[in-house]
Amino acid sequence: MKPRNLILTILLIACVAGSAGWWFTHRNHDQHELVLYGNVDLRQVMLAFNNNERIAEVLVQEGDRVKQGQLLARLDASRLEPQVAQAQAQAEAQKQAVERLHNGSRPEEIDQARANLESAKADAANARRHYDRFRKLAGTRAVSEDDLESAKAALDVADAKLTANQKALDLSVLGPRKEDIAQSEAQLRANQAQFAFLRRQLADAELLAPRDAVVRTRLLEPGDMASPQKPVFSLAITDPKWIRAYVSEPDLGQVHPGMKASVMVDSFPNRRFEGWVGFISPVAEFTPKPVQTSELRTSLVYEVRVFVTDPSDELRLGMPATVYLARVQPDEP
């Protein structure tokens, strides 16, 4: 055989052997792994202020990593702070009023009421003696009719003062009415609620990160008017992440929640990310267009959410991904 023909024959045999090896390897691979296709997905938060006020500071930029509770932006609170101080003072004043009603009259106040009553009794007795003397002299020229009427009026005034002081002493001993106490307590609760509301508004003037995340978009700037309907940031929650993939109905029985999975993306072709099946949709749907498979687009499939471990935050939203699941092998007869 000529050397040239010999070389061609050897190359042909090598190609056939390589092709056969590749076919047997992938056939065995397909038999033991179920391959799904999808995209990286994660949660996003549109973060807005609860108050309607002008933004004073924006403290982070796009791409910044933020921790839960970190201050991201602040509103102008110069008009809100005096309102909080006023509400606090009103609540404290009403609290003291309630304490005063609960404590009732002090012993000194009761003693004062008793002293006023004794003084009123003395005045009434003196006015009565004065009137009785004028009444006895009414038949003589020593007392005029006007003097008698003035003495009678003075007696009536003294008796009225005596009655008023007696009632005042009784009220001091009894203390405040329960209805007055209840009204004062209700007013205190209203003042405290107003104070709590304004204090909450003051706290809401600071926009905090709800979770560890990455700032995806900065939408408003200092000087802009904030409102609950206008987000200031779009945050990408980096944990958890999952692959939104789809499994066909014939393979649905091979997938169950909790089973281990491995994920590969084009950016890291020699690396697989560990994961697990966290959710299988109970409702069938037509294969979505973004899923790149060799099956017909009209096939009914079920959504599968495969959570993936990504401690270095290397997976990005929307990345095409391939999911490998170990097939359940049938029992040998």
C-alpha positions in Angstrom: 0.0 0.0 0.0 1.2 3.4 -0.9 2.3 5.6 2.1 -0.3 8.3 1.1 -3.1 5.8 1.1 -1.9 4.3 4.4 -2.0 7.8 6.1 -5.5 8.4 4.8 -6.7 5.0 6.0 -5.2 5.7 9.5 -6.9 9.1 9.7 -10.2 7.7 8.6 -10.0 5.0 11.3 -9.2 7.6 13.9 -12.1 9.8 12.9 -14.5 6.8 13.0 -13.2 5.8 16.5 -13.5 9.3 17.8 -17.0 9.7 16.5 -18.0 6.4 18.0 -16.5 7.3 21.3 -18.2 10.7 21.4 -21.6 9.1 20.5 -21.3 6.4 23.2 -20.2 8.9 25.8 -23.1 11.4 25.1 -25.6 8.6 24.8 -24.5 7.4 28.2 -24.6 11.1 29.4 -28.2 11.6 28.1 -29.3 8.4 29.8 -28.1 9.4 33.2 -28.8 13.2 33.2 -31.8 15.3 32.4 -30.9 18.5 30.7 -33.1 21.7 31.1 -32.6 25.1 29.6 -33.5 28.5 31.2 -32.2 31.8 32.5 -30.9 33.2 35.7 -33.5 35.0 37.7 -33.6 36.9 41.0 -35.8 39.2 43.0 -35.8 43.0 42.5 -37.1 45.7 44.8 -38.3 49.1 43.7 -37.5 51.2 46.8 -39.4 54.4 47.5 -40.0 56.8 50.4 -43.2 56.7 52.4 -43.3 60.5 52.7 -43.9 63.3 50.2 -40.9 65.6 50.6 -37.9 66.9 48.8 -34.8 64.6 48.8 -31.9 66.0 50.7 -29.2 63.3 50.1 -28.6 60.2 48.0 -25.7 58.2 49.4 -25.1 55.3 47.0 -24.4 54.8 43.4 -25.3 52.1 40.8 -23.4 48.9 41.4 -22.8 49.6 45.1 -23.3 46.6 47.4 -25.5 47.5 50.4 -26.3 45.8 53.6 -29.6 45.3 55.3 -30.5 48.5 57.3 -27.9 50.6 55.5 -28.9 54.3 54.9 -29.4 54.9 51.2 -31.0 58.3 51.0 -32.5 61.0 53.3 -35.4 63.5 53.0 -35.4 67.1 54.1 -36.9 66.8 57.7 -36.6 70.5 58.7 -40.4 71.0 58.8 -41.2 67.7 60.4 -38.8 67.8 63.4 -40.7 70.8 65.1 -44.0 69.0 64.6 -42.6 65.9 66.4 -41.3 68.1 69.3 -44.7 69.7 69.6 -46.6 66.4 69.6 -44.2 65.1 72.3 -44.8 68.1 74.5 -48.5 67.8 74.2 -48.5 64.1 75.0 -46.3 64.8 78.1 -48.6 67.6 79.3 -51.7 65.4 78.9 -49.9 62.6 80.8 -49.4 64.9 83.8 -53.1 65.9 83.6 -54.1 62.3 83.8 -51.8 61.7 86.8 -53.3 64.7 88.6 -56.8 63.2 88.1 -55.8 59.8 89.3 -54.1 61.2 92.4 -57.2 63.2 93.3 -57.2 66.2 95.8 -54.2 66.7 97.9 -54.7 66.8 101.7 -53.7 70.5 101.7 -56.5 71.2 99.2 -59.0 69.4 101.3 -57.9 71.4 104.4 -58.2 74.6 102.4 -61.7 73.7 101.4 -62.6 73.0 105.1 -61.1 76.4 106.1 -63.1 78.2 103.4 -66.2 76.4 104.7 -65.6 77.5 108.3 -65.0 81.1 107.1 -68.3 81.0 105.1 -70.2 79.6 108.2 -68.8 82.5 110.3 -69.8 85.1 107.7 -73.3 83.5 107.4 -73.8 83.6 111.2 -72.7 87.2 111.4 -75.0 88.2 108.6 -77.9 86.4 110.3 -77.3 88.2 113.6 -77.1 91.5 111.8 -80.3 90.8 110.0 -82.2 89.6 113.1 -81.2 92.8 114.9 -82.4 95.0 112.1 -85.7 93.0 111.9 -86.4 93.6 115.6 -85.9 97.3 115.1 -87.9 97.4 112.0 -91.0 98.9 113.8 -89.0 101.9 115.1 -87.5 104.8 113.4 -84.0 103.6 114.2 -83.8 101.3 111.1 -85.1 102.2 107.7 -86.7 99.8 105.2 -83.6 100.1 103.0 -81.3 99.0 105.8 -83.4 96.0 106.5 -83.4 94.9 102.9 -79.6 95.3 102.7 -79.2 93.1 105.7 -81.5 90.5 104.2 -79.5 90.6 100.9 -76.2 90.2 102.8 -77.6 87.2 104.7 -78.7 85.6 101.4 -75.2 86.1 99.9 -73.6 84.6 103.0 -75.9 81.6 102.9 -75.1 81.1 99.2 -71.3 81.2 99.8 -71.7 78.7 102.7 -73.5 76.3 100.3 -70.9 76.8 97.6 -68.0 76.1 100.0 -69.8 73.0 101.4 -70.1 71.6 97.9 -66.5 72.5 97.2 -65.4 70.5 100.2 -67.5 67.6 99.2 -66.0 67.6 95.7 -62.5 67.8 97.1 -63.1 64.8 99.3 -64.8 62.7 96.5 -62.1 63.5 93.9 -62.6 63.7 90.1 -65.4 61.9 88.3 -64.6 58.7 86.6 -65.9 60.2 83.3 -63.4 63.0 83.6 -60.6 60.5 84.1 -61.8 58.5 81.1 -61.9 61.6 78.9 -58.5 62.7 80.0 -57.0 59.2 79.3 -58.6 59.1 75.9 -57.1 62.5 75.1 -53.7 61.2 76.2 -54.0 58.2 73.9 -54.8 60.5 71.0 -51.8 62.7 71.7 -49.6 59.7 72.0 -50.9 58.3 68.7 -50.2 61.6 67.0 -46.7 61.7 68.4 -46.0 58.1 67.3 -47.3 58.9 63.8 -45.1 61.9 63.4 -42.1 60.0 64.9 -42.7 57.3 62.3 -42.8 59.9 59.6 -39.5 61.3 60.8 -38.0 57.8 60.8 -39.3 57.3 57.2 -37.4 60.3 56.1 -34.4 57.9 56.0 -34.5 55.3 53.3 -32.9 52.0 54.5 -32.0 48.9 52.5 -34.5 46.1 53.3 -32.0 43.3 52.3 -28.4 42.8 51.3 -28.5 43.8 47.6 -26.8 45.6 44.7 -28.0 49.0 43.6 -29.2 48.3 40.0 -30.6 51.8 39.2 -30.5 55.2 40.9 -33.8 56.9 39.7 -34.0 60.1 41.7 -31.5 62.8 42.8 -31.2 65.4 45.6 -33.7 68.1 45.0 -36.3 65.8 43.4 -39.7 65.5 45.1 -40.1 62.0 46.6 -43.4 60.2 47.0 -44.5 56.6 47.6 -45.3 56.3 43.9 -41.8 57.3 42.7 -39.0 54.7 43.4 -35.6 56.1 44.3 -33.7 52.9 43.7 -34.0 49.6 42.0 -32.3 46.9 44.1 -31.2 43.4 42.9 -31.4 40.9 45.7 -28.4 38.7 45.3 -29.6 35.8 47.5 -31.5 33.7 46.6 -30.9 33.2 42.9 -32.5 30.5 40.7 -32.7 29.2 37.2 -36.2 29.5 35.6 -36.2 26.4 33.5 -38.9 24.2 31.9 -39.4 20.4 31.8 -41.6 18.6 29.3 -44.4 16.4 30.5 -42.7 13.0 29.7 -39.7 14.0 31.9 -41.9 15.5 34.7 -41.8 12.3 36.7 -38.0 12.5 36.8 -38.0 15.8 38.7 -39.0 16.4 42.3 -38.5 19.2 44.9 -35.2 19.0 46.8 -33.3 17.0 44.2 -29.7 18.1 43.6 -28.8 19.9 40.4 -25.8 21.4 38.7 -25.9 24.6 36.6 -23.6 25.7 33.8 -23.5 29.1 32.0 -21.6 30.1 28.9 -19.4 32.5 30.8 -18.0 29.7 32.9 -17.9 26.7 30.5 -15.6 24.6 32.7 -17.5 25.1 35.9 -20.8 23.9 37.4 -22.7 25.7 40.1 -24.4 23.6 42.7 -28.2 23.8 43.1 -31.4 22.1 44.0 -35.0 22.0 42.7 -37.1 24.3 44.8 -40.4 24.6 42.9 -42.3 22.8 40.2 -45.3 24.5 38.7 -48.6 22.7 39.1 -49.9 24.2 35.8 -48.7 23.4 32.3 -48.0 26.0 29.7 -46.6 26.3 26.2 -42.8 26.4 25.9 -41.7 30.0 26.3 -39.8 31.5 23.4 -36.6 32.4 25.4 -36.0 28.7 26.1 -33.6 27.3 23.5 -34.3 23.5 23.1 -34.6 21.2 20.2 -38.2 20.3 21.0 -41.2 21.8 19.3 -42.2 25.2 20.5 -45.8 24.1 21.0 -44.9 21.4 23.5 -46.5 21.7 26.9 -44.0 22.1 29.7 -43.9 22.9 33.4 -41.9 25.6 35.0 -39.1 24.5 37.3 -37.3 26.8 39.7 -33.7 25.5 40.4 -32.1 27.5 43.2 -28.3 27.9 42.7 -25.5 28.6 45.1 -23.5 31.7 44.0 -21.4 33.0 47.0 -19.2 35.1 44.7 -22.2 36.7 43.0 -21.0 35.8 39.5 -24.4 35.0 37.9 -26.2 37.9 36.4 -29.9 38.4 35.8 -31.1 36.9 32.5 -28.0 34.7 31.8 -28.8 31.7 29.7 -28.2 28.6 31.8 -28.2 24.8 31.4 -29.4 22.7 34.3 -28.3 19.1 34.7 -30.5 16.8 36.9 -29.6 13.2 37.6 -32.2 10.9 36.1 -34.1 8.4 38.3 -32.9 5.0 37.2 -35.6 2.3 37.0 -35.1 -0.7 39.2 -33.4 -3.7 37.6 -35.8 -6.7 37.1 
